[in-house]
Amino acid sequence: MGRQLMIDRQQLQEARQELGRKLATWRKTRQLIQGDLARQVRSSRSTVAMVERGHQVVDRVFWRQCESLLDAQGELIAAYDAYRQLETRHRVEKAEAARRARWGTAMDGGTMADEPDADLLPEGEPARDDHRVDATGVDTQRRSLLASIAGVVAGSGLLGLTMNTVGRRVGASDVARIEAVTTLYRSVDYEIGGGALCTEVGRFAEATSVLLNRADAGRWATSLATAVAGARQLAGWTAFDAGRHSDAGRHWLAAERTAVAVGDRQLAARIRYCQARQFQHLRHNHDALATIRLAHDALGSEATPALLAMLRGTEAASLAALGEHSAATTALQHASGHFEDIDPDQEPAWMRFYERGELLAQYGRVHRDLARHDHRHADTAVEWTQAAISTFGPQNVRSTVLNKIGLCSALALAGEPDQAVAVGTDVIHHERHLTSRRVRDRVRNLSRDIPADTRHSGLADFRHAITRIPSAAA
């Protein structure tokens, strides 16, 4: 007999409403109106109103700022953390019920009983554990996890498939297995970078494509295609992160074609966002703009606030890089407006990675570009980038390092050489523990904000050190 859920959506809604009431009580105690609170925590009055009514929860940085501003004696942040624990418990129970319905008590071809449950790991959120990192940048527990994932893939028979050997029907368990392995691979990529698993994910994704091309999926054809497109999207992202840009483009082309073929416009937008990010990294910002605008236009009625915020924020970054500063600022404002409208329950599961830190990082990036033309924007760039860093937890190593690179640039532009060197030195230390050539390229690019004839000895030495870092292979 299946286990019934102990927490339902009604209980979650009641918990959200109670959390909102606590915020309203403390706000009124401090004699603030909603607009006053919103301005001081860099949010909007509508967001504060939605939170107080229990319609939104937003992220921890918002609650930490409210806690500090209202001097709530720890009550607000404790209530927020308690709500998130309740939400996680609900997700665990819901995922377990779904998994049992799909697979029974175990997966055919392998067990994952001792590994993080793929259904419990939202996009971009790795398992959180204490671990040791070896000299290659990959910790022993992650190596064990990768080996376990490889065992699941091998047990499923996917890696042995060729165009000449596929002949079986595809069912729900095949689709679920592809999704589970993709999610586990994604969790590792998000923490330590794609270099550790680029080859393995590529082989896995290509094998799923063979299954799509030859198997008789029947009523599971659309679900299979979506799962395969997701796997190819991740393969492209890990290849991009590893500096294998041609492989990234190949995987994303396959992913885009598959998503479009089955009419999944949301997933197609996510894939085009990835393509645009690669164009930006390679400084092809006109191509990035065209790709982002295609993604936006193709979404149509399937656009969601999170997708729109992600796309407009990325658009702002390319506009700023091209010197279109007014348009970049406008795009950021649109991104912020969309962000405030996000209801996580109405977004694709793979959009859970897009939290406030991602938006704040784009603000920092745009203002760094502004500061390269007008140094008066440098202090603002520092503030936005520091705010972004504060939202990332210890498990988000790559995101933290990428934003610290931006902070180093902003500090150099702001005329703070000592702080820039301190942050830059920390970046180099952490970069060695990542398997991301993309991060290495970004570190090397710091030299554009540090003049070659700098008279600050520490900054000059730092510039010399980063220019000696080898570039990633194309």
Secondary structure, DSSP 8 states (H G I E B T S, - for coil): -----SS-HHHHHHHHHHHHHHHHHHHHHTT--HHHHHHHTT--HHHHHHHHTTS----HHHHHHHHHHHT-TTHHHHHHHHHHHHHHHHHHHHHHHHHHHHHTTS-TT---TTS--GGGS-TT--------B-TTS-BHHHHHHHHHHHHHHHHHT-TT--TTT--SB--HHHHHHHHHHHHHHHHHHHHH-GGGTHHHHHHHHHHHHHHHHHSB-GGGHHHHHHHHHHHHHHHHHHHHHTT-HHHHHHHHHHHHHHHHHTT-HHHHHHHHHHHHHHHHHTT-HHHHHHHHHHHHHHHGGG--HHHHHHHHHHHHHHHHHTT-HHHHHHHHHHHHHHHHT--GGGS-GGGTT--HHHHHHHHHHHHHHHHTT-GGGHHHHHHHHHHHHHHS-TT-HHHHHHHHHHHHHHHHHTT-HHHHHHHHHHHHHHHTT---HHHHHHHHGGGGGS-TT---HHHHHHHHHHHTS-----
